[in-house]
Amino acid sequence: MAHYAILDENNIVTAVIVGKDEHETYEGQPMDWEAYYGGKRTSYNTVGGVHLHGGTPFRKNYAGIGYTYRQDIDAFVPIKPYPSWVLDENTCQWQAPVNMPQDGKMYTWNEESISWIEINAI
């Protein structure tokens, strides 16, 4: 089983469908399943350019509806969460301009102050 991202005219993902693996044939003949489905192959287990189970990563990230397919880097890019965040083109993940504290506490991003704000547990 493989997944394929269906794109609109602006390379925005509009749907993700399940289809045939690229090694599967049609009537004994090799088949270009991306062309058949009209989409781009995506891997459910790919995040930041790494396959979570050691398999082949496809296009940096599993495509989600609203993601953009960037042909120049052959990758699916998530929706930008905040205006100040910057895309890491190696992982195709958005990065905050300030690293989140690594002190075991929970934080949320505050775009107005461009900082991480601690979440107080109840």
C-alpha positions as CSV (number, residue, x, y, z in Angstrom):
1,M,0.0,0.0,0.0
2,A,1.3,3.4,-0.9
3,H,-0.1,7.0,-0.5
4,Y,-0.3,9.6,-3.2
5,A,-0.9,13.4,-2.7
6,I,-3.3,15.0,-5.2
7,L,-2.3,18.5,-6.0
8,D,-4.1,21.6,-7.4
9,E,-2.7,23.9,-10.0
10,N,-0.7,25.7,-7.3
11,N,0.9,22.5,-6.0
12,I,-1.3,22.6,-2.9
13,V,-2.3,19.1,-1.5
14,T,-6.1,18.7,-1.8
15,A,-6.3,15.0,-1.0
16,V,-4.2,12.0,0.0
17,I,-5.2,8.7,-1.4
18,V,-4.2,5.1,-0.9
19,G,-2.9,3.3,-4.0
20,K,-0.5,0.7,-5.4
21,D,3.1,0.4,-4.4
22,E,5.5,1.5,-7.1
23,H,6.9,-2.1,-7.5
24,E,3.4,-3.5,-8.3
25,T,2.6,-4.2,-11.9
26,Y,-0.6,-3.9,-14.1
27,E,-1.3,-7.0,-16.1
28,G,2.3,-8.1,-15.6
29,Q,3.8,-4.8,-16.9
30,P,5.6,-2.1,-14.9
31,M,3.3,0.9,-14.1
32,D,4.0,4.6,-13.3
33,W,1.5,4.8,-10.5
34,E,2.2,8.5,-9.9
35,A,1.1,9.2,-13.4
36,Y,-1.9,6.9,-13.1
37,Y,-3.2,8.5,-9.9
38,G,-2.2,12.0,-11.0
39,G,-0.4,12.6,-7.7
40,K,2.9,12.5,-6.0
41,R,4.0,9.6,-3.8
42,T,4.2,10.3,-0.1
43,S,5.2,8.1,2.8
44,Y,3.1,7.9,5.9
45,N,6.2,7.2,8.0
46,T,8.3,10.1,6.7
47,V,8.9,13.2,8.9
48,G,11.7,15.7,8.3
49,G,13.3,13.6,5.6
50,V,13.6,10.5,7.8
51,H,11.6,7.3,7.6
52,L,10.5,6.4,11.1
53,H,11.1,2.7,10.5
54,G,14.3,2.8,8.5
55,G,12.5,2.6,5.1
56,T,12.8,4.9,2.1
57,P,11.7,8.5,3.0
58,F,9.6,10.2,0.3
59,R,9.6,13.9,-0.2
60,K,10.7,15.0,3.3
61,N,7.2,14.8,4.9
62,Y,4.0,12.9,4.7
63,A,1.7,15.1,2.7
64,G,-1.2,16.6,4.4
65,I,-4.1,18.6,3.0
66,G,-3.0,22.2,2.6
67,Y,0.7,21.3,2.4
68,T,2.7,22.6,-0.6
69,Y,4.6,20.4,-3.0
70,R,7.9,22.2,-3.8
71,Q,9.3,20.8,-7.0
72,D,12.6,22.6,-6.7
73,I,13.4,20.6,-3.6
74,D,11.1,17.6,-4.3
75,A,9.4,17.9,-0.9
76,F,6.1,18.5,0.9
77,V,6.1,21.5,3.1
78,P,3.6,21.9,5.9
79,I,1.6,25.1,6.3
80,K,3.6,27.8,7.9
81,P,2.5,28.1,11.5
82,Y,3.6,31.6,12.3
83,P,5.0,34.5,10.1
84,S,8.3,34.6,12.0
85,W,9.1,31.0,11.5
86,V,11.7,29.9,8.9
87,L,11.8,26.8,6.7
88,D,14.7,24.4,7.2
89,E,15.0,23.2,3.6
90,N,17.0,20.1,4.8
91,T,14.0,18.8,6.8
92,C,11.2,20.9,5.3
93,Q,10.0,21.6,8.8
94,W,9.3,25.1,10.1
95,Q,11.6,26.4,12.8
96,A,10.9,29.1,15.4
97,P,13.4,32.0,15.4
98,V,14.1,31.1,19.1
99,N,14.7,27.6,20.4
100,M,12.1,26.2,22.8
101,P,13.5,25.8,26.3
102,Q,14.5,22.2,27.0
103,D,13.7,22.2,30.7
104,G,10.9,19.6,30.8
105,K,8.2,22.2,31.0
106,M,5.4,22.8,28.4
107,Y,5.5,25.8,26.2
108,T,3.4,27.5,23.5
109,W,4.7,30.0,20.9
110,N,3.7,33.7,21.2
111,E,4.1,35.4,17.9
112,E,3.6,38.9,19.3
113,S,6.6,38.6,21.6
114,I,8.5,36.2,19.4
115,S,9.0,33.9,22.4
116,W,8.0,30.7,24.1
117,I,5.5,31.1,26.9
118,E,5.4,28.5,29.6
119,I,2.0,26.7,29.9
120,N,1.0,26.3,33.5
121,A,-0.5,22.9,34.3
122,I,-3.8,22.9,36.2
